[in-house]
Amino acid sequence: MLNPIWLKTFTTLIDTGHFTKTADKLFMTQPGVTQHIKKLEEACGYLLIKRDKKSFSITEQGSAVYDYAKRLEKSEQHLLASLGEDDPYVGAVSLSCSGSMALMLYPALLELQSHYPKLIPQVEAAPEHKILNDILDDRADLGIVTRVPNDARFHSEKLGHEPLCLMLPAKHPASKQPLSVDTLKQLGFIRHPDAAHYFALYFSQFDDPDLASLAMNDVPMTGYVNQIAQILLPVSKGLGFTILPKSTLESFTHREQVTVYPLPSSITESLYLLSKKNRDWPARFKTVKETIEDSIAKRE
């Protein structure tokens, strides 16, 4: 078994990115930090970091050891939490979800924490494949996804629906024209990490065969943003259209510069709450779940 003290020194070094900061944080000397890293490398049989004068970079083997150490740390946290009283308002709860969902839920979770300071929601925005991996690897307690995985290791519960919207520049002529493939190609598409999924889901609902068969790669890309709060900025500048959950527009500062293309009936995606199957749910998970359910219900 790898020495847990060496592992703690290593993860702290990677997190801080600096030997001196690691030494200060762990109340060690810098040579002591160096010695721990060397001993860990000897025990593993591989270099875990590549040194370059005063800086370093993590190796592939180092990344694997880092992930392993973090899982151990998480497991220890779960163990310690399970040993105490099951208080619904005490402890950490980690949630992994899409960026738009994080943007919508985080204010409600912060409001919950303001009433119960010892209840600590931890929210990470991630694509769906990472959400699944995070739950299985115990990096996330709960996850919100739009498709139930075909994997017996997960437990899922339906949370509700969220409207998907095609968002256009408010002053662009396309916002007042019937939707067509040519119009969309002329305007261009602003991509983002969830763009392919939203694009396919949105246009698959159309009766028009040209729109129903439209693929994201058929439309010229006029921008890419991976920060959810910034995706609508190029749209507001008239640089293209995008497809996002409706809640994203509601939290956008310049929402008057963006318009939602009107449809006879809304297009929605289902939302599911995931957790690891057969895992005991502490009371604080249920508290956070209730807040999530209330927030989503208000948006429908």
C-alpha positions as CSV (number, residue, x, y, z in Angstrom):
1,M,0.0,0.0,0.0
2,L,1.3,3.5,-0.9
3,N,2.1,5.7,2.1
4,P,-0.9,8.0,2.7
5,I,1.4,10.8,3.9
6,W,3.4,10.7,0.7
7,L,0.1,10.7,-1.3
8,K,-1.2,13.7,0.7
9,T,2.0,15.6,0.0
10,F,1.8,14.7,-3.7
11,T,-1.9,15.8,-4.1
12,T,-1.2,19.0,-2.3
13,L,1.8,19.7,-4.6
14,I,-0.4,19.2,-7.7
15,D,-3.2,21.3,-6.2
16,T,-0.9,24.2,-5.2
17,G,1.5,23.9,-8.2
18,H,4.4,25.0,-6.0
19,F,6.8,23.2,-3.6
20,T,7.1,26.1,-1.2
21,K,3.3,26.6,-1.0
22,T,3.0,22.8,-0.3
23,A,5.6,23.0,2.4
24,D,3.8,25.9,4.0
25,K,0.4,24.3,3.8
26,L,1.6,21.0,5.3
27,F,3.9,22.6,7.9
28,M,6.9,20.9,6.3
29,T,10.2,22.0,4.9
30,Q,10.7,22.2,1.1
31,P,13.3,19.4,1.2
32,G,10.8,17.3,3.1
33,V,8.3,17.8,0.3
34,T,10.9,16.8,-2.3
35,Q,11.8,13.7,-0.3
36,H,8.2,12.6,0.0
37,I,7.7,12.9,-3.8
38,K,10.9,11.0,-4.5
39,K,9.9,8.2,-2.1
40,L,6.4,8.0,-3.7
41,E,8.0,7.8,-7.2
42,E,10.3,5.0,-6.0
43,A,7.3,3.1,-4.6
44,C,5.4,3.6,-7.9
45,G,8.3,2.8,-10.1
46,Y,7.6,5.9,-12.3
47,L,8.3,9.6,-12.5
48,L,5.2,11.4,-11.3
49,I,6.3,14.9,-12.2
50,K,8.7,16.3,-14.8
51,R,10.9,19.0,-13.2
52,D,12.0,22.1,-15.2
53,K,14.1,24.4,-13.0
54,K,11.6,26.0,-10.6
55,S,8.5,24.6,-12.3
56,F,7.1,21.1,-13.0
57,S,4.4,19.3,-14.9
58,I,2.5,16.1,-14.0
59,T,3.2,12.9,-16.0
60,E,0.5,10.5,-17.2
61,Q,1.4,8.2,-14.4
62,G,1.3,11.1,-12.0
63,S,-2.3,11.9,-13.1
64,A,-3.3,8.3,-12.4
65,V,-1.7,8.4,-8.9
66,Y,-3.4,11.8,-8.2
67,D,-6.8,10.5,-9.2
68,Y,-6.3,7.4,-7.0
69,A,-5.2,9.6,-4.0
70,K,-8.3,11.8,-4.4
71,R,-10.6,8.8,-4.5
72,L,-9.0,7.6,-1.2
73,E,-9.5,11.0,0.3
74,K,-13.1,11.0,-0.8
75,S,-13.7,7.6,0.6
76,E,-12.3,8.7,3.9
77,Q,-14.6,11.7,4.0
78,H,-17.6,9.4,3.3
79,L,-16.5,7.1,6.1
80,L,-16.1,9.8,8.6
81,A,-19.4,11.3,7.6
82,S,-21.2,8.0,8.0
83,L,-19.8,7.5,11.5
84,G,-21.5,10.6,12.8
85,E,-25.1,11.5,13.4
86,D,-27.2,11.6,10.2
87,D,-28.0,15.3,10.3
88,P,-30.0,16.6,7.3
89,Y,-28.3,20.0,7.5
90,V,-24.7,19.0,8.1
91,G,-22.0,17.8,5.7
92,A,-20.9,18.2,2.1
93,V,-23.0,17.1,-1.0
94,S,-21.3,17.2,-4.4
95,L,-23.4,17.6,-7.5
96,S,-22.3,17.2,-11.1
97,C,-24.5,18.6,-13.8
98,S,-24.6,20.6,-17.0
99,G,-23.4,24.3,-17.0
100,S,-26.9,25.6,-17.6
101,M,-28.3,23.5,-14.8
102,A,-25.5,24.6,-12.5
103,L,-26.3,28.2,-13.3
104,M,-29.9,27.7,-12.5
105,L,-29.5,25.6,-9.3
106,Y,-26.5,27.2,-7.6
107,P,-28.4,30.3,-6.3
108,A,-31.0,28.1,-4.7
109,L,-28.3,25.9,-3.2
110,L,-26.5,28.9,-1.8
111,E,-29.8,30.1,-0.3
112,L,-30.1,26.7,1.4
113,Q,-26.6,27.0,2.7
114,S,-27.2,30.5,4.0
115,H,-29.9,29.0,6.3
116,Y,-27.8,25.9,7.2
117,P,-24.1,27.0,7.0
118,K,-22.9,23.5,7.9
119,L,-24.6,22.0,4.8
120,I,-22.1,22.5,2.0
121,P,-23.3,22.0,-1.6
122,Q,-20.4,21.5,-4.1
123,V,-21.5,22.1,-7.7
124,E,-19.4,21.2,-10.8
125,A,-20.5,21.8,-14.3
126,A,-19.6,18.9,-16.6
127,P,-20.6,17.1,-19.8
128,E,-22.7,14.0,-19.3
129,H,-20.0,11.4,-19.8
130,K,-17.9,13.1,-17.0
131,I,-21.0,13.2,-14.7
132,L,-21.4,9.4,-15.1
133,N,-17.7,8.8,-14.4
134,D,-17.7,11.2,-11.4
135,I,-20.5,9.3,-9.8
136,L,-19.0,5.9,-10.4
137,D,-15.6,7.1,-9.1
138,D,-17.2,8.8,-6.0
139,R,-16.1,12.2,-7.1
140,A,-19.8,13.3,-7.2
141,D,-22.6,12.2,-4.9
142,L,-25.4,13.2,-7.2
143,G,-25.6,13.9,-10.9
144,I,-28.3,15.4,-13.2
145,V,-28.4,14.0,-16.8
146,T,-30.8,14.1,-19.7
147,R,-30.6,10.4,-20.5
148,V,-30.8,7.4,-18.2
149,P,-27.6,5.3,-18.7
150,N,-27.9,1.7,-19.6
151,D,-25.8,0.7,-16.7
152,A,-27.0,-1.3,-13.7
153,R,-24.5,0.6,-11.4
154,F,-26.7,3.7,-11.4
155,H,-29.9,4.6,-9.6
156,S,-32.1,7.2,-11.4
157,E,-35.1,9.2,-10.6
158,K,-37.0,11.5,-13.0
159,L,-36.8,15.1,-11.9
160,G,-38.9,16.8,-14.6
161,H,-38.4,18.6,-17.9
162,E,-36.5,21.7,-19.1
163,P,-37.5,23.6,-22.2
164,L,-34.9,23.8,-25.0
165,C,-34.8,27.0,-27.0
166,L,-33.3,28.2,-30.3
167,M,-31.9,31.6,-29.4
168,L,-31.3,34.3,-32.0
169,P,-30.0,37.8,-32.1
170,A,-33.1,40.0,-31.2
171,K,-32.5,42.5,-34.1
172,H,-31.4,39.9,-36.7
173,P,-33.9,39.5,-39.6
174,A,-33.8,35.7,-39.0
175,S,-35.8,36.2,-35.8
176,K,-38.8,37.4,-37.8
177,Q,-38.5,34.9,-40.7
178,P,-39.9,31.3,-41.0
179,L,-37.2,28.9,-39.8
180,S,-35.4,27.3,-42.7
181,V,-32.1,25.5,-43.3
182,D,-30.8,28.3,-45.5
183,T,-31.6,30.9,-42.9
184,L,-29.7,29.0,-40.2
185,K,-26.7,28.4,-42.5
186,Q,-26.5,32.1,-43.3
187,L,-26.6,33.0,-39.6
188,G,-24.2,30.4,-38.3
189,F,-24.1,28.4,-35.1
190,I,-22.4,29.2,-31.8
191,R,-21.2,26.0,-30.4
192,H,-20.6,25.0,-26.8
193,P,-19.8,21.7,-24.9
194,D,-23.5,20.5,-25.0
195,A,-24.2,21.8,-28.5
196,A,-24.3,18.5,-30.4
197,H,-26.8,17.0,-28.0
198,Y,-29.1,20.0,-27.9
199,F,-28.9,20.5,-31.6
200,A,-29.9,16.9,-32.4
201,L,-32.7,16.8,-29.8
202,Y,-34.2,20.2,-30.9
203,F,-34.3,19.6,-34.6
204,S,-35.4,16.0,-34.4
205,Q,-38.8,17.3,-33.1
206,F,-39.6,19.2,-36.4
207,D,-42.2,17.9,-38.9
208,D,-40.2,19.6,-41.7
209,P,-38.0,16.8,-43.1
210,D,-35.2,19.3,-44.0
211,L,-35.0,20.6,-40.5
212,A,-35.5,17.2,-38.9
213,S,-32.5,15.8,-40.8
214,L,-30.3,18.8,-40.2
215,A,-27.0,18.0,-38.6
216,M,-24.9,20.4,-36.6
217,N,-21.9,20.0,-39.0
218,D,-24.2,21.1,-41.8
219,V,-24.3,24.6,-40.3
220,P,-21.2,26.8,-40.4
221,M,-19.7,27.4,-36.9
222,T,-19.3,31.1,-36.1
223,G,-18.1,30.8,-32.6
224,Y,-17.3,28.4,-29.7
225,V,-17.6,29.2,-26.0
226,N,-17.2,26.7,-23.1
227,Q,-18.3,29.1,-20.3
228,I,-22.1,28.8,-19.9
229,A,-22.5,32.5,-18.8
230,Q,-20.8,33.7,-22.0
231,I,-22.5,31.5,-24.6
232,L,-25.2,34.0,-25.4
233,L,-22.8,36.9,-25.7
234,P,-21.9,36.3,-29.3
235,V,-25.6,35.7,-30.1
236,S,-26.5,39.0,-28.6
237,K,-23.9,40.6,-30.9
238,G,-25.6,39.1,-34.0
239,L,-22.8,36.6,-34.7
240,G,-25.0,33.5,-34.8
241,F,-27.7,31.4,-33.1
242,T,-27.4,28.6,-30.5
243,I,-29.6,26.1,-28.7
244,L,-29.7,26.1,-24.9
245,P,-32.1,25.4,-22.0
246,K,-34.5,28.3,-21.4
247,S,-33.0,29.0,-17.9
248,T,-29.7,30.1,-19.5
249,L,-31.4,33.1,-21.1
250,E,-33.2,34.0,-17.9
251,S,-29.8,34.5,-16.1
252,F,-28.1,36.3,-19.1
253,T,-27.4,40.0,-18.4
254,H,-28.3,41.3,-21.9
255,R,-31.3,39.0,-22.5
256,E,-33.2,41.9,-24.3
257,Q,-30.7,41.4,-27.1
258,V,-31.6,37.8,-27.6
259,T,-34.9,36.3,-28.7
260,V,-36.3,32.8,-28.6
261,Y,-37.6,31.4,-31.8
262,P,-41.4,30.9,-31.3
263,L,-42.7,27.4,-31.7
264,P,-46.4,26.1,-31.5
265,S,-45.4,23.7,-28.7
266,S,-42.3,23.7,-26.5
267,I,-39.4,21.2,-27.1
268,T,-38.1,19.8,-23.8
269,E,-35.5,17.4,-22.5
270,S,-36.1,15.1,-19.6
271,L,-34.0,15.5,-16.5
272,Y,-32.9,12.6,-14.2
273,L,-31.2,12.6,-10.9
274,L,-28.5,9.9,-10.7
275,S,-26.6,8.4,-7.8
276,K,-24.6,5.2,-7.3
277,K,-26.9,2.2,-6.9
278,N,-27.3,0.6,-3.5
279,R,-25.6,3.5,-1.8
280,D,-27.1,4.6,1.4
281,W,-28.5,8.1,1.2
282,P,-27.6,10.3,4.2
283,A,-30.3,12.8,5.2
284,R,-28.4,15.7,3.7
285,F,-28.7,14.2,0.2
286,K,-32.5,14.3,0.6
287,T,-32.3,17.9,1.7
288,V,-30.4,18.9,-1.4
289,K,-32.6,16.8,-3.6
290,E,-35.7,18.6,-2.4
291,T,-34.1,22.0,-3.2
292,I,-33.2,20.7,-6.7
293,E,-36.8,19.4,-7.3
294,D,-38.4,22.7,-6.1
295,S,-36.1,24.7,-8.4
296,I,-36.8,22.6,-11.5
297,A,-40.6,22.6,-10.7
298,K,-40.6,26.4,-10.7
299,R,-39.0,26.5,-14.2
300,E,-41.5,24.1,-15.9
